[in-house]
């Protein structure tokens, strides 16, 4: 991320004898930008049953300055608000590319597997679930 110059060089190996060897390079400014995806407006039922489905809706906002390509939102059941290896993966949803400053919403159905123990859980939403998008902040993808 930042401002750089892209250099174009003619006769880079100096193979051609020229009357002026000092005009072979041109520099053009280029700004490198990154996306920053966050979950907003997450809505899900407060109760779910084993072997049934629940409907969830959410938005992914790109609050970064660069565009984000296709991304996968993943859903987990957790006993706390922090994603960890012992959380239960429920499924995923895909969103089309999201331009800088834009939000994209979705509603999807998630199945609650019959092997999940009865109890109280948090439903975690994870933007960029496969970590495929280079973001300016990778630590704000989960709610």
Buried (B, 14 or more C-beta within 10 A) or exposed (E): EEEEEEEEEEEEEEEEEEEEEEEBEEEEEEEEEBBBBBBBEBEBEEEBEEEEEBEBEBBBBBBBBBBBEEBBBBBBBBEEEEBEEEBBEBBBBEBEBBEBEEBBEBEBEBEBEEEBEEEEBBBBBBBBBEEEBBBBEEEBBBB
